[in-house]
Amino acid sequence: MRQLPRLVATDLDGTLLRSDRTLSARTAEVISRISAGGTQVVLVTGRPIRWLNQVYDQLAAPMPAICANGAVVYDPTTDQVLRADPLAPELLAEVVRRLRAEVPGVAFAVEVTDGRELWHESAYALSWDRSDPGLRAVESPEELVGTPAVKLLARAGAQDPDAFVKVVTGALAGLAEATHSSYSGLVEISAAGVTKAAGLAWYCAQHGLTAQDTVAFGDMPNDLPMLTWVGRAVAVANAHPAVLEIADEVTSDNDSDGVAAYLEALFGLDRAEGLDRAVGSGGAEPGPAA
């Protein structure tokens, strides 16, 4: 990529957001400035739609989002899903059947209604989403798999996430995509061919853009397809080893505003001027310097 990118794609948790899930004033200002300059910014995340307002509330304007690891393309200005690629009920049932046979104690949840609700088995361990108003406990295994789901979530107690993904991938044998975006032992499953790369490629095609027009930032294995597709792949310093291995470049970590620092250098932005604007407009205090 010799020219400036026409589109910036970024993961959220562990990449654009700090460890406390906040967006620094510096990062918000950089995104605002490059957007005002005509470069598209797209959020590409494993998060469902219902968790995006936590980020939009910290931005000057909402950005288009590719959610659920590529299964949902969302326009926040109209609150419309532009594209959804869910696991059909028959496929969902077969995936669940195979994993129950292969993984002792596995428990499931599904992202349904395009990710506006999460249905879960009683044995599925909820984490920071336990107060989510979109949660619903299912009454039976049949109910769990009776509705198209943009993502299936699987837990089986404490697990090494990389090892657990290999077990799940082996059990599914190409039937669906399996990945992870945390170190909690949670595996995320999508329909075959549904990845962050596929969702981003579809979005770019709608806007007359190609992979070579795009720079992307990420930190975890669910970012690998996107990072291998784009023209320039950038990992934050805190990224998973597999991401650091394939990245074209590495920026500073998410708690040091690594994405903002890279974009400031790439677009030739004056950081001091940007921070003066953010503080002068009543923005949050800037995060740590990179």
Stockholm file with secondary structure:
# STOCKHOLM 1.0

chainA/1-290         MRQLPRLVATDLDGTLLRSDRTLSARTAEVISRISAGGTQVVLVTGRPIRWLNQVYDQLAAPMPAICANGAVVYDPTTDQVLRADPLAPELLAEVVRRLRAEVPGVAFAVEVTDGRELWHESAYALSWDRSDPGLRAVESPEELVGTPAVKLLARAGAQDPDAFVKVVTGALAGLAEATHSSYSGLVEISAAGVTKAAGLAWYCAQHGLTAQDTVAFGDMPNDLPMLTWVGRAVAVANAHPAVLEIADEVTSDNDSDGVAAYLEALFGLDRAEGLDRAVGSGGAEPGPAA
#=GR chainA/1-290 SS CCSCCSEEEECIIIIISCTTSCCCHHHHHHHHHHHHTTCEEEEECSSCGGGSHHHHTTSSSCCCEEEGGGTEEEETTTTEEEEECCBCHHHHHHHHHHHHHHSTTCEEEEEEGGGTEEEECTTSCCCTTTTCTTEEECSSHHHHTSSCBSEEEEECSSCCHHHHHHHHHHHHTTSEEEECSSSSSCEEEEETTCSHHHHHHHHHHHTTCCGGGEEEEECSGGGHHHHHHSSEEEEETTCCHHHHHHCSEEECCGGGTHHHHHHHHHHTCCHHHHHHHHHHTTCCCCCCCC
#=GC SS_cons         CCSCCSEEEECIIIIISCTTSCCCHHHHHHHHHHHHTTCEEEEECSSCGGGSHHHHTTSSSCCCEEEGGGTEEEETTTTEEEEECCBCHHHHHHHHHHHHHHSTTCEEEEEEGGGTEEEECTTSCCCTTTTCTTEEECSSHHHHTSSCBSEEEEECSSCCHHHHHHHHHHHHTTSEEEECSSSSSCEEEEETTCSHHHHHHHHHHHTTCCGGGEEEEECSGGGHHHHHHSSEEEEETTCCHHHHHHCSEEECCGGGTHHHHHHHHHHTCCHHHHHHHHHHTTCCCCCCCC
//
